[in-house]
Amino acid sequence: MHELAMVRGIYDVICEQIKGHKVTRVMQVRIVAGALTGVEDMTMKLCFEMYVQRTPLQGAELVIRRVPVKVQCRICGNVYETGIPFAACTVCGNKKMKILSGDELYIDSLEVE
């Protein structure tokens, strides 16, 4: 369950960001998670809910925006979305590609009081 380690990191970043500000409550945390991160939404939300108990983030809603895998063919330059496992280029059939998106994991924004 690597989601717990991710939640720990997210929590640490949020605490660092709100330190020094007059934040009384974090109401919502919006993250962006690419398909390649392996994040399971329900598991991530449950880990978050458990981890933030008795902290300034208790009760905050975790919202996850998913980002699909987008790749570029290294031969013809075609850009396309693919699943896992990666599909061959939809134009030339090549399997050599560069990942453009789908591996990101970051905090997009916080809603605070």
VMD Tcl script that draws the C-alpha trace (Angstrom):
set ca {
  {0.00 0.00 0.00}
  {2.20 2.82 -1.29}
  {-0.70 5.26 -0.91}
  {0.13 5.63 2.79}
  {3.66 6.80 1.97}
  {2.23 9.26 -0.56}
  {-0.27 10.57 2.00}
  {2.57 11.05 4.49}
  {4.46 13.15 1.94}
  {1.37 15.17 1.01}
  {0.63 15.81 4.68}
  {4.19 17.03 5.31}
  {4.03 19.43 2.34}
  {0.66 20.82 3.44}
  {1.85 21.37 7.02}
  {4.91 23.22 5.70}
  {2.74 25.37 3.41}
  {0.24 26.42 6.08}
  {2.87 27.09 8.72}
  {3.10 30.81 9.41}
  {-0.32 31.53 7.92}
  {-3.44 32.02 9.98}
  {-5.03 28.79 8.81}
  {-7.58 27.45 11.27}
  {-8.80 24.60 9.11}
  {-7.99 22.84 5.86}
  {-11.29 22.09 4.16}
  {-10.17 20.55 0.89}
  {-6.96 19.18 -0.63}
  {-6.89 18.79 -4.41}
  {-4.20 16.57 -5.88}
  {-3.31 15.54 -9.40}
  {-2.40 11.87 -9.92}
  {-1.27 10.38 -13.19}
  {-2.35 6.90 -14.23}
  {1.23 5.62 -13.95}
  {1.46 6.41 -10.23}
  {-0.65 3.38 -9.42}
  {-2.75 5.42 -7.00}
  {-6.10 3.84 -6.21}
  {-8.53 6.66 -5.46}
  {-10.50 4.89 -2.72}
  {-7.36 3.58 -0.99}
  {-5.73 7.02 -1.15}
  {-8.81 8.70 0.31}
  {-9.08 6.15 3.13}
  {-5.37 6.47 3.97}
  {-5.69 10.26 3.96}
  {-8.75 10.16 6.22}
  {-6.99 7.88 8.72}
  {-3.63 9.70 8.61}
  {-5.03 13.16 9.29}
  {-7.10 12.20 12.33}
  {-6.38 14.48 15.30}
  {-4.38 16.88 13.10}
  {-5.20 20.30 11.59}
  {-6.27 18.45 8.43}
  {-8.91 16.30 10.11}
  {-12.17 16.49 8.17}
  {-10.52 17.82 5.01}
  {-11.83 16.37 1.77}
  {-9.28 14.82 -0.60}
  {-10.15 15.41 -4.26}
  {-8.14 13.51 -6.86}
  {-7.94 14.63 -10.48}
  {-6.72 11.82 -12.71}
  {-4.34 12.41 -15.63}
  {-4.23 9.84 -18.45}
  {-1.03 8.51 -19.96}
  {-0.04 10.56 -23.00}
  {2.97 9.55 -25.09}
  {4.82 10.71 -28.18}
  {6.17 8.31 -30.77}
  {9.95 8.68 -31.09}
  {9.81 7.78 -34.78}
  {6.94 9.78 -36.32}
  {6.20 12.26 -33.50}
  {2.54 11.26 -33.13}
  {1.08 12.20 -29.72}
  {-1.63 9.93 -28.34}
  {-3.22 8.65 -25.13}
  {-2.62 5.05 -24.19}
  {-3.43 2.64 -21.46}
  {-1.19 0.30 -19.52}
  {0.47 -1.64 -21.08}
  {1.35 1.01 -23.64}
  {-0.16 0.61 -27.08}
  {1.95 0.90 -30.20}
  {1.84 4.19 -32.12}
  {-1.55 4.69 -33.73}
  {0.11 6.07 -36.87}
  {3.26 4.01 -37.56}
  {2.95 1.05 -35.17}
  {6.27 1.77 -33.44}
  {6.66 0.95 -29.74}
  {9.40 3.49 -28.96}
  {7.80 6.37 -27.15}
  {8.40 9.25 -24.79}
  {6.03 9.72 -21.83}
  {4.49 13.20 -21.84}
  {2.02 12.83 -18.97}
  {0.60 10.28 -16.59}
  {3.44 10.04 -14.06}
  {2.68 13.20 -12.08}
  {1.61 13.37 -8.43}
  {1.32 16.79 -6.82}
  {-0.87 19.02 -4.69}
  {-2.84 21.26 -7.02}
  {-4.51 23.48 -4.41}
  {-5.79 23.80 -0.87}
  {-9.04 25.28 0.39}
  {-8.52 26.70 3.87}
  {-10.19 28.89 6.46}
}
mol new
graphics top color blue
foreach p $ca { graphics top sphere $p radius 0.5 }
foreach p [lrange $ca 0 end-1] q [lrange $ca 1 end] { graphics top cylinder $p $q radius 0.2 }
display resetview
